[in-house]
């Protein structure tokens, strides 16, 4: 999954999402407390390859960056991707080994959420930027069962759960565009998600006698549709 995610992000398909995250982070980042660091302290919960943290850290001139993920491999990759970053392996669902009020800015991009712990770690007045897919995100791949469906009211559910923990929705950016993807990009989109192992089993069962897939290159149009949500603590 991590290899597929890295390849997909390297293909620049999600650059508009990364730009929207950086824009909202910069606009909604509150002024730092007196006597604080020269720049914001950034935490990326579910950092993956560090792609988004790297872009945001550069945009906001972060003074410190912590990349956190359940995967040790992901943390190692992300630390290399973000200059000066520190990494920690953790389980998002459990109490986080981070100090209270230790983050000025936090990211949660296509990753699990722990609202109560996020509220403890993000300082009062700090910002949390969350990315959630919309119902029509990758709809063309969902129609053939390649990727899992997205609940129609996911934004509302996320906003309610974070609101109950003490976050107020400050700004929403809806990012939607149509893109022409190659066979490789399509394979990466499928492999980087939770449905990857089901698709791999189906592909193995459908393979020909030699177990080889067709090698011709085609293109397909897909819809990219996400909400980028900025919350203030």
Residue frames as qw, qx, qy, qz and C-alpha x, y, z in Angstrom:
[[0.000, 0.885, 0.466, 0.000, 0.00, 0.00, 0.00],
 [0.308, -0.802, 0.087, 0.505, 2.80, 2.40, 0.88],
 [0.409, -0.148, 0.594, 0.677, 4.66, 1.74, -2.38],
 [0.204, 0.595, 0.676, 0.383, 1.48, 2.31, -4.37],
 [0.136, -0.922, -0.299, 0.205, 0.76, 5.52, -2.46],
 [0.375, -0.602, 0.287, 0.644, 4.25, 6.85, -3.11],
 [0.342, 0.108, 0.678, 0.642, 4.02, 6.09, -6.82],
 [0.088, 0.760, 0.615, 0.191, 0.56, 7.66, -7.11],
 [0.213, -0.906, -0.130, 0.343, 1.60, 10.84, -5.31],
 [0.419, -0.399, 0.447, 0.682, 4.78, 11.07, -7.38],
 [0.328, 0.396, 0.694, 0.504, 2.59, 11.06, -10.50],
 [0.002, -0.046, -0.049, 0.998, 1.16, 14.45, -9.37],
 [0.230, -0.466, -0.751, -0.407, -2.47, 13.28, -9.58],
 [0.413, -0.725, -0.534, 0.136, -3.26, 14.70, -6.12],
 [0.377, 0.102, -0.098, 0.915, -1.37, 17.99, -6.37],
 [0.247, -0.537, -0.223, -0.775, -4.62, 20.05, -6.20],
 [0.720, -0.581, -0.374, -0.059, -5.48, 18.32, -2.91],
 [0.680, -0.205, -0.231, 0.665, -2.02, 19.04, -1.49],
 [0.167, 0.328, 0.069, 0.927, -2.31, 22.69, -2.57],
 [0.464, -0.622, -0.315, -0.546, -5.72, 23.03, -0.89],
 [0.766, -0.471, -0.356, 0.253, -4.37, 21.53, 2.34],
 [0.531, -0.041, -0.122, 0.837, -1.45, 23.96, 2.37],
 [0.057, -0.483, -0.215, -0.847, -3.72, 26.91, 1.57],
 [0.602, -0.648, -0.328, -0.332, -6.14, 26.16, 4.42],
 [0.762, -0.339, -0.299, 0.464, -3.34, 25.42, 6.84],
 [0.390, 0.133, -0.042, 0.910, -1.67, 28.74, 6.09],
 [0.214, -0.527, -0.243, -0.786, -4.88, 30.80, 6.24],
 [0.688, -0.586, -0.279, -0.325, -6.19, 29.24, 9.44],
 [0.703, -0.061, -0.451, 0.547, -2.97, 28.96, 11.40],
 [0.325, -0.924, -0.199, -0.046, -3.41, 31.19, 14.44],
 [0.176, 0.804, -0.417, 0.385, -0.67, 33.49, 15.65],
 [0.711, -0.006, -0.623, 0.327, 1.80, 31.73, 17.91],
 [0.553, -0.787, -0.256, 0.099, 1.84, 32.32, 21.66],
 [0.036, 0.923, -0.325, 0.205, 4.27, 34.92, 22.98],
 [0.363, -0.627, 0.685, -0.077, 7.65, 33.39, 23.62],
 [0.915, 0.143, 0.364, -0.105, 6.84, 30.42, 21.42],
 [0.668, -0.065, 0.514, 0.534, 8.92, 28.94, 18.58],
 [0.006, -0.402, 0.321, 0.858, 9.76, 30.92, 15.46],
 [0.447, 0.061, -0.591, -0.669, 7.33, 28.84, 13.44],
 [0.805, -0.204, 0.070, -0.553, 4.42, 26.47, 14.05],
 [0.276, -0.272, 0.918, -0.083, 4.83, 22.98, 15.45],
 [0.685, 0.216, -0.352, -0.601, 3.29, 20.60, 12.91],
 [0.445, -0.136, 0.874, -0.141, 2.05, 17.04, 13.52],
 [0.569, 0.200, -0.520, -0.605, 0.83, 14.75, 10.73],
 [0.606, -0.104, 0.697, -0.369, -1.41, 11.97, 12.09],
 [0.796, 0.343, 0.498, 0.010, -1.28, 9.06, 9.63],
 [0.038, -0.759, 0.330, 0.560, 1.59, 10.57, 7.70],
 [0.872, 0.456, 0.177, 0.016, 2.02, 7.85, 5.08],
 [0.770, 0.307, 0.050, 0.557, 4.93, 8.86, 2.86],
 [0.364, -0.539, -0.127, 0.749, 5.16, 12.39, 4.29],
 [0.312, 0.417, 0.497, 0.694, 4.00, 13.92, 1.01],
 [0.156, -0.844, -0.376, -0.350, 1.44, 16.30, 2.53],
 [0.580, -0.734, -0.100, 0.339, 3.48, 17.12, 5.64],
 [0.586, -0.084, 0.251, 0.766, 6.42, 18.11, 3.46],
 [0.161, 0.555, 0.412, 0.704, 4.37, 20.55, 1.39],
 [0.368, -0.858, -0.311, -0.180, 2.63, 22.08, 4.41],
 [0.674, -0.541, -0.045, 0.502, 5.85, 22.37, 6.45],
 [0.459, 0.107, 0.269, 0.840, 7.46, 24.33, 3.64],
 [0.027, -0.686, -0.433, -0.584, 4.43, 26.58, 3.15],
 [0.464, -0.844, -0.195, -0.186, 4.04, 27.56, 6.82],
 [0.298, 0.634, -0.533, 0.475, 7.78, 27.51, 7.65],
 [0.836, -0.485, -0.216, -0.135, 7.26, 24.97, 10.42],
 [0.129, -0.770, 0.562, -0.274, 9.70, 25.15, 13.31],
 [0.285, -0.249, 0.914, -0.147, 9.22, 21.49, 14.18],
 [0.716, 0.134, -0.386, -0.566, 7.55, 18.59, 12.36],
 [0.414, -0.190, 0.859, -0.234, 6.41, 15.29, 13.83],
 [0.609, 0.157, -0.551, -0.549, 5.28, 12.56, 11.43],
 [0.446, -0.164, 0.770, -0.426, 3.23, 9.78, 13.03],
 [0.714, 0.169, -0.460, -0.500, 1.92, 6.53, 11.61],
 [0.885, -0.267, 0.307, -0.225, 1.19, 2.97, 12.67],
 [0.922, 0.335, -0.013, 0.194, 3.62, 1.69, 10.04],
 [0.573, -0.619, 0.243, 0.480, 7.33, 1.86, 10.97],
 [0.556, 0.191, 0.495, 0.640, 8.18, 1.81, 7.27],
 [0.122, 0.848, 0.384, 0.344, 5.89, 4.78, 6.61],
 [0.389, -0.902, -0.005, 0.187, 7.49, 6.75, 9.44],
 [0.624, -0.330, 0.382, 0.596, 10.99, 6.07, 8.08],
 [0.414, 0.464, 0.513, 0.592, 9.94, 7.16, 4.60],
 [0.067, -0.926, -0.317, -0.193, 8.20, 10.28, 5.90],
 [0.520, -0.747, 0.093, 0.404, 11.18, 11.32, 8.03],
 [0.545, -0.074, 0.459, 0.698, 13.33, 11.21, 4.90],
 [0.239, 0.634, 0.547, 0.492, 10.72, 13.22, 2.96],
 [0.197, -0.940, -0.185, -0.209, 10.42, 16.08, 5.47],
 [0.488, 0.457, -0.404, 0.625, 13.70, 17.86, 6.27],
 [0.018, -0.359, 0.531, -0.768, 14.36, 17.93, 10.01],
 [0.729, -0.327, -0.201, -0.567, 11.28, 15.89, 10.90],
 [0.210, -0.273, 0.867, -0.361, 10.99, 13.57, 13.89],
 [0.616, -0.063, -0.611, -0.493, 9.01, 10.35, 13.54],
 [0.368, -0.192, 0.749, -0.516, 6.97, 8.27, 15.96],
 [0.375, -0.112, -0.857, -0.336, 5.22, 4.93, 15.46],
 [0.282, 0.043, 0.604, -0.744, 1.84, 4.90, 17.17],
 [0.003, 0.426, 0.886, 0.184, -1.69, 3.53, 17.03],
 [0.140, -0.319, -0.145, -0.926, -4.11, 6.36, 16.28],
 [0.604, -0.479, -0.500, -0.395, -6.89, 4.54, 18.14],
 [0.698, -0.410, -0.453, 0.373, -4.99, 4.46, 21.44],
 [0.277, -0.928, -0.036, 0.247, -3.83, 7.27, 23.75],
 [0.637, 0.686, -0.113, 0.331, -1.15, 9.16, 21.84],
 [0.740, -0.362, -0.143, 0.548, 2.37, 9.42, 23.31],
 [0.298, 0.501, 0.104, 0.806, 2.39, 13.19, 22.78],
 [0.184, -0.231, -0.487, 0.822, 2.28, 16.06, 25.25],
 [0.109, 0.791, 0.568, -0.200, -0.81, 18.18, 25.86],
 [0.158, 0.959, 0.082, -0.221, -1.07, 21.31, 23.69],
 [0.574, -0.422, 0.462, 0.528, 2.12, 20.38, 21.83],
 [0.416, 0.279, 0.621, 0.603, 0.92, 21.10, 18.26],
 [0.147, 0.444, 0.046, -0.883, 0.02, 24.41, 16.65],
 [0.615, 0.392, -0.316, -0.608, -1.06, 22.69, 13.44],
 [0.509, -0.109, 0.853, -0.034, -2.09, 19.08, 12.77],
 [0.479, 0.288, -0.538, -0.632, -2.93, 17.16, 9.60],
 [0.555, 0.049, 0.804, -0.209, -5.20, 14.15, 9.14],
 [0.434, 0.462, -0.421, -0.649, -5.31, 13.21, 5.47],
 [0.793, 0.124, -0.491, -0.338, -7.27, 10.11, 4.42],
 [0.335, 0.212, -0.826, 0.401, -6.43, 8.60, 7.81],
 [0.483, -0.549, -0.680, 0.052, -8.27, 7.34, 10.92],
 [0.081, -0.641, 0.123, -0.753, -9.25, 9.94, 13.51],
 [0.512, -0.376, -0.660, 0.402, -9.08, 10.06, 17.29],
 [0.033, -0.801, -0.209, -0.560, -10.95, 13.31, 18.07],
 [0.607, -0.790, -0.084, -0.009, -10.43, 13.35, 21.83],
 [0.767, -0.304, 0.144, 0.547, -6.70, 12.75, 21.57],
 [0.423, 0.490, 0.249, 0.720, -6.33, 15.27, 18.76],
 [0.226, -0.874, -0.177, -0.391, -8.06, 17.86, 20.95],
 [0.720, -0.651, 0.019, 0.237, -5.62, 17.10, 23.75],
 [0.715, -0.067, 0.241, 0.653, -2.54, 17.42, 21.53],
 [0.260, 0.573, 0.285, 0.723, -3.58, 20.49, 19.48],
 [0.211, -0.203, -0.423, 0.857, -3.24, 23.62, 21.60],
 [0.151, 0.776, 0.524, -0.316, -6.20, 25.97, 22.18],
 [0.195, 0.840, -0.128, -0.491, -6.35, 28.24, 19.15],
 [0.263, -0.345, 0.788, 0.438, -4.49, 25.67, 17.05],
 [0.636, 0.404, -0.225, -0.618, -5.62, 24.27, 13.71],
 [0.550, -0.049, 0.831, 0.065, -6.46, 20.76, 12.52],
 [0.474, 0.436, -0.387, -0.659, -6.78, 20.15, 8.77],
 [0.591, 0.042, 0.796, -0.122, -8.70, 17.02, 7.79],
 [0.360, 0.304, -0.569, -0.674, -9.26, 15.54, 4.32],
 [0.558, 0.150, 0.772, -0.265, -12.21, 13.25, 3.67],
 [0.060, 0.056, 0.765, 0.639, -13.36, 11.79, 0.35],
 [0.524, 0.187, 0.125, -0.821, -16.78, 12.73, -0.99],
 [0.777, 0.180, 0.538, -0.274, -19.36, 10.24, -2.22],
 [0.763, 0.641, 0.043, -0.074, -18.31, 10.63, -5.87],
 [0.137, -0.767, 0.609, 0.152, -14.55, 10.38, -5.20],
 [0.030, -0.309, 0.915, 0.259, -13.16, 7.83, -7.68],
 [0.707, 0.207, 0.344, -0.582, -16.77, 6.97, -8.58],
 [0.693, 0.468, -0.438, -0.329, -15.66, 5.29, -11.81],
 [0.300, 0.324, -0.878, 0.185, -13.55, 2.79, -9.84],
 [0.380, -0.038, 0.692, -0.613, -16.28, 2.26, -7.26],
 [0.745, 0.261, -0.045, -0.612, -18.79, 1.27, -9.93],
 [0.772, 0.289, -0.554, -0.114, -16.73, -1.78, -10.88],
 [0.873, -0.477, -0.098, -0.036, -15.94, -2.67, -7.26],
 [0.682, 0.398, -0.335, 0.514, -12.25, -1.74, -7.43],
 [0.158, 0.227, -0.486, 0.829, -12.41, 0.58, -4.40],
 [0.136, -0.454, -0.805, 0.357, -14.73, 0.85, -1.40],
 [0.047, -0.761, -0.443, -0.472, -17.74, 3.15, -1.29],
 [0.186, 0.089, -0.371, 0.906, -17.82, 6.38, 0.72],
 [0.032, -0.624, -0.717, 0.308, -20.78, 7.30, 2.95],
 [0.188, 0.720, 0.382, 0.548, -22.79, 10.20, 1.53],
 [0.312, -0.910, -0.083, -0.261, -22.66, 12.14, 4.81],
 [0.810, -0.069, -0.276, 0.513, -19.03, 11.57, 5.75],
 [0.222, 0.449, -0.151, 0.853, -18.21, 15.28, 6.06],
 [0.518, -0.605, -0.060, -0.601, -21.09, 15.76, 8.51],
 [0.905, -0.348, -0.237, 0.059, -20.06, 12.75, 10.58],
 [0.667, 0.133, -0.240, 0.693, -16.45, 13.93, 10.78],
 [0.019, -0.532, 0.071, -0.844, -17.50, 17.48, 11.67],
 [0.691, -0.570, -0.143, -0.421, -19.85, 16.23, 14.40],
 [0.897, -0.243, -0.256, 0.266, -17.29, 13.90, 15.96],
 [0.512, 0.205, -0.195, 0.811, -14.58, 16.57, 16.00],
 [0.229, -0.601, -0.059, -0.763, -17.05, 19.18, 17.23],
 [0.793, -0.537, -0.234, -0.167, -17.95, 17.00, 20.19],
 [0.814, -0.152, -0.200, 0.524, -14.24, 16.88, 21.08],
 [0.303, -0.767, -0.105, 0.556, -13.85, 20.66, 21.03],
 [0.333, -0.084, 0.474, 0.811, -13.03, 21.57, 17.41],
 [0.375, 0.706, 0.306, -0.516, -14.97, 24.26, 15.53],
 [0.633, 0.399, 0.490, 0.446, -15.18, 24.09, 11.75],
 [0.148, -0.659, 0.042, 0.737, -13.49, 27.23, 10.43],
 [0.363, 0.594, -0.373, -0.614, -13.32, 26.68, 6.67],
 [0.777, 0.149, 0.612, 0.018, -14.15, 24.10, 4.04],
 [0.216, 0.564, -0.522, -0.603, -12.61, 23.70, 0.58],
 [0.852, 0.255, 0.429, -0.161, -14.25, 21.37, -1.92],
 [0.030, -0.560, 0.672, 0.484, -11.70, 20.01, -4.38],
 [0.755, 0.303, 0.572, -0.109, -13.13, 18.26, -7.43],
 [0.274, 0.650, -0.473, -0.528, -11.73, 17.62, -10.88],
 [0.950, 0.246, 0.165, -0.095, -11.69, 15.02, -13.62],
 [0.151, -0.703, 0.643, 0.264, -8.39, 13.42, -14.55],
 [0.865, 0.365, -0.301, -0.165, -7.21, 11.03, -17.22],
 [0.535, -0.598, 0.595, -0.055, -5.24, 8.23, -15.57],
 [0.442, 0.442, -0.753, -0.205, -3.01, 5.52, -16.97],
 [0.859, -0.157, -0.474, -0.111, -3.22, 1.81, -16.18],
 [0.531, 0.098, -0.575, 0.614, -0.38, 2.27, -13.70],
 [0.161, -0.251, 0.292, -0.909, -2.15, 5.11, -11.90],
 [0.751, -0.248, -0.243, -0.562, -5.34, 3.10, -11.76],
 [0.805, -0.069, -0.561, 0.180, -3.48, 0.17, -10.23],
 [0.295, 0.166, -0.499, 0.798, -1.87, 2.49, -7.66],
 [0.424, -0.306, 0.058, -0.850, -5.24, 4.00, -6.69],
 [0.861, -0.219, -0.343, -0.305, -6.61, 0.53, -6.04],
 [0.766, 0.036, -0.523, 0.373, -3.52, -0.80, -4.27],
 [0.175, 0.306, -0.413, 0.840, -3.15, 2.16, -1.90],
 [0.540, -0.346, 0.050, -0.766, -6.60, 1.67, -0.35],
 [0.495, -0.253, 0.721, -0.413, -8.16, -0.80, 2.10],
 [0.878, 0.278, 0.199, -0.336, -9.78, -2.83, -0.67],
 [0.259, 0.682, -0.645, -0.228, -6.40, -3.71, -2.20],
 [0.246, -0.253, 0.934, -0.056, -6.19, -7.28, -0.89],
 [0.647, 0.385, 0.569, -0.330, -9.68, -8.14, -2.21],
 [0.558, 0.747, -0.167, -0.320, -8.78, -6.86, -5.65],
 [0.037, 0.590, -0.799, -0.112, -5.49, -8.78, -5.62],
 [0.480, 0.006, 0.862, -0.164, -7.33, -12.02, -4.88],
 [0.657, 0.594, 0.330, -0.328, -9.81, -11.38, -7.68],
 [0.366, 0.772, -0.439, -0.277, -7.01, -10.59, -10.14],
 [0.177, -0.401, 0.898, 0.032, -5.23, -13.81, -9.24],
 [0.569, 0.245, 0.751, -0.228, -8.40, -15.83, -9.80],
 [0.594, 0.729, 0.184, -0.286, -9.06, -14.16, -13.14],
 [0.063, -0.688, 0.603, 0.400, -5.52, -14.54, -14.49],
 [0.790, 0.400, -0.350, -0.306, -4.90, -16.66, -17.54],
 [0.980, -0.058, -0.166, 0.096, -3.12, -20.03, -17.56],
 [0.654, 0.290, -0.291, 0.635, 0.27, -18.38, -17.25],
 [0.426, -0.694, -0.396, 0.425, -0.97, -15.97, -14.59],
 [0.342, -0.072, 0.162, 0.923, -0.06, -12.97, -16.73],
 [0.213, 0.749, 0.401, -0.483, -2.05, -9.76, -17.16],
 [0.550, 0.714, 0.293, 0.317, -2.53, -7.88, -20.40],
 [0.540, -0.316, 0.017, 0.780, 0.22, -5.38, -21.09],
 [0.224, 0.579, 0.383, 0.684, -1.56, -2.89, -23.36],
 [0.175, -0.232, -0.350, 0.891, -1.75, 0.66, -21.98],
 [0.053, -0.682, -0.602, -0.413, -5.11, 2.42, -21.77],
 [0.038, 0.129, -0.301, 0.944, -6.43, 5.60, -20.17],
 [0.263, -0.601, -0.753, -0.056, -9.52, 6.15, -18.05],
 [0.111, -0.564, 0.045, -0.817, -11.27, 9.25, -16.73],
 [0.476, -0.420, -0.706, 0.313, -11.78, 9.40, -12.98],
 [0.215, -0.832, -0.130, -0.494, -13.35, 11.94, -10.66],
 [0.467, -0.024, -0.555, 0.688, -11.28, 13.21, -7.76],
 [0.331, -0.670, -0.224, -0.626, -13.57, 14.75, -5.14],
 [0.554, -0.244, -0.611, 0.510, -12.66, 15.54, -1.53],
 [0.259, -0.916, -0.143, -0.269, -13.47, 17.98, 1.24],
 [0.525, 0.185, -0.426, 0.714, -10.59, 19.74, 2.97],
 [0.448, -0.798, -0.346, -0.206, -11.77, 20.88, 6.40],
 [0.319, 0.370, -0.444, 0.751, -9.97, 23.33, 8.67],
 [0.583, -0.675, -0.448, -0.061, -10.92, 23.14, 12.36],
 [0.082, 0.623, -0.403, 0.665, -9.92, 25.49, 15.15],
 [0.546, -0.251, -0.731, 0.324, -9.38, 24.17, 18.66]]
